[in-house]
Amino acid sequence: MRNPQTKLGRVPYCWRRNQEIPEILDPDWKPEPESLPQEDPLFAAALRTDPSVYVEDVETASPEVVNREFERKEFGHRALIHSHLVWDGQLWGILQPCVFGSQRVCSASDRAVVTELEDKIAPLAAAYVKAANFN
């Protein structure tokens, strides 16, 4: 989740299939690193409110799409959907379903489901952030 005005963000939820998958939680609101859009092309795409990005294999993806070393260090996943939660032309959050240990190709059905989820979750993400007390 992120506040587009203050550029404060947090990771309030992390659902894992099992305990071997790293838990990426950061419950406190923190400033986004200024260098993040330069380090992470996926985040830069989200800030531009580009369409969500489907990465079948972090190891073989173009460096214009994925910073392989950043993804390895920060997350450790092998395939992911970088789902941009955009509402009223602003990025309010990122939903990031991912796979560890193997590549994954998303079907047309997968993409349709994610698009529908984005449409339903984006206004909820905006409401969640707006309800947070930033004082």
C-alpha positions as CSV (number, residue, x, y, z in Angstrom):
1,M,0.0,0.0,0.0
2,R,1.2,3.6,-0.6
3,N,0.1,7.1,-0.2
4,P,0.7,8.8,-3.6
5,Q,0.8,12.3,-2.0
6,T,3.2,11.5,0.9
7,K,5.1,8.6,-0.8
8,L,4.8,6.6,2.4
9,G,4.3,2.9,1.9
10,R,3.9,-0.3,3.9
11,V,3.4,-4.0,3.3
12,P,0.5,-4.9,5.6
13,Y,-0.2,-8.4,4.2
14,C,1.7,-11.4,3.0
15,W,0.0,-14.7,2.3
16,R,2.3,-17.7,1.9
17,R,1.7,-21.2,0.9
18,N,4.2,-22.5,3.4
19,Q,6.9,-21.4,5.9
20,E,9.7,-21.9,3.5
21,I,8.6,-18.9,1.5
22,P,10.0,-15.7,2.9
23,E,7.5,-13.5,4.7
24,I,7.7,-10.0,3.3
25,L,5.9,-7.8,5.8
26,D,6.6,-4.2,6.8
27,P,3.7,-3.0,8.9
28,D,5.0,0.5,9.5
29,W,4.5,3.4,7.1
30,K,7.9,4.4,5.7
31,P,9.1,6.8,3.0
32,E,9.7,5.2,-0.4
33,P,13.4,5.3,-1.2
34,E,14.0,8.0,-3.7
35,S,16.2,5.7,-5.7
36,L,13.6,2.9,-6.0
37,P,12.2,3.9,-9.4
38,Q,15.8,3.8,-10.8
39,E,16.6,0.5,-9.0
40,D,13.4,-1.3,-9.8
41,P,11.9,-1.0,-13.3
42,L,8.7,-2.8,-12.1
43,F,8.1,-0.1,-9.5
44,A,8.9,2.6,-12.1
45,A,6.2,1.0,-14.3
46,A,3.7,1.0,-11.4
47,L,4.4,4.7,-10.7
48,R,3.7,5.5,-14.4
49,T,0.5,3.6,-13.9
50,D,1.5,1.3,-16.8
51,P,-0.4,-1.9,-17.2
52,S,0.5,-4.6,-14.7
53,V,3.6,-6.7,-15.6
54,Y,3.6,-10.5,-15.9
55,V,7.1,-11.9,-15.4
56,E,7.3,-15.5,-16.4
57,D,10.9,-15.9,-15.3
58,V,12.9,-13.4,-13.4
59,E,16.1,-15.2,-14.6
60,T,15.4,-14.6,-18.3
61,A,13.4,-11.4,-18.2
62,S,14.7,-8.3,-20.0
63,P,16.7,-5.9,-17.7
64,E,14.3,-3.1,-18.9
65,V,11.5,-5.0,-17.2
66,V,13.2,-6.6,-14.2
67,N,16.3,-5.8,-12.2
68,R,17.3,-9.5,-11.6
69,E,19.7,-8.8,-8.7
70,F,17.2,-6.5,-6.9
71,E,14.4,-9.1,-7.2
72,R,16.8,-11.9,-5.9
73,K,17.9,-9.8,-3.0
74,E,14.6,-8.3,-1.9
75,F,12.1,-11.1,-2.7
76,G,13.7,-14.3,-4.0
77,H,10.8,-15.2,-6.3
78,R,11.2,-16.7,-9.8
79,A,7.9,-15.6,-11.5
80,L,5.5,-12.9,-10.5
81,I,2.7,-10.6,-11.4
82,H,3.4,-7.0,-10.6
83,S,-0.3,-5.9,-10.3
84,H,-0.7,-2.2,-10.2
85,L,-3.6,-1.0,-8.0
86,V,-4.4,2.3,-9.7
87,W,-7.4,4.5,-8.7
88,D,-8.1,8.0,-10.1
89,G,-4.9,7.9,-12.1
90,Q,-2.7,7.3,-9.0
91,L,-0.8,4.2,-7.7
92,W,-2.2,3.2,-4.3
93,G,-0.7,-0.3,-4.0
94,I,0.8,-3.3,-5.7
95,L,-0.5,-6.8,-5.4
96,Q,2.3,-9.2,-6.2
97,P,1.4,-12.9,-6.5
98,C,4.6,-14.8,-7.1
99,V,6.1,-18.3,-7.5
100,F,9.3,-19.5,-5.9
101,G,11.6,-22.0,-7.5
102,S,10.2,-22.2,-11.0
103,Q,9.0,-20.1,-13.9
104,R,5.3,-19.7,-14.6
105,V,3.4,-18.7,-17.6
106,C,0.1,-16.9,-17.0
107,S,-2.8,-17.9,-19.1
108,A,-5.4,-15.6,-20.7
109,S,-7.7,-16.7,-17.9
110,D,-5.1,-15.8,-15.2
111,R,-4.7,-12.4,-16.8
112,A,-8.5,-11.8,-16.9
113,V,-8.8,-12.7,-13.2
114,V,-6.0,-10.4,-12.2
115,T,-7.5,-7.5,-14.2
116,E,-10.9,-8.1,-12.6
117,L,-9.2,-8.2,-9.1
118,E,-7.4,-4.9,-9.8
119,D,-10.6,-3.2,-10.8
120,K,-12.2,-4.4,-7.5
121,I,-9.2,-4.0,-5.1
122,A,-7.8,-0.6,-6.3
123,P,-10.6,1.5,-4.8
124,L,-10.4,-0.5,-1.6
125,A,-6.6,0.1,-1.5
126,A,-7.2,3.9,-1.9
127,A,-9.8,3.9,0.8
128,Y,-7.5,1.9,3.1
129,V,-4.7,4.4,2.6
130,K,-6.9,7.4,3.0
131,A,-8.2,6.0,6.3
132,A,-4.7,5.7,7.7
133,N,-3.7,8.5,10.1
134,F,-0.5,10.2,8.8
135,N,-0.3,12.9,11.4
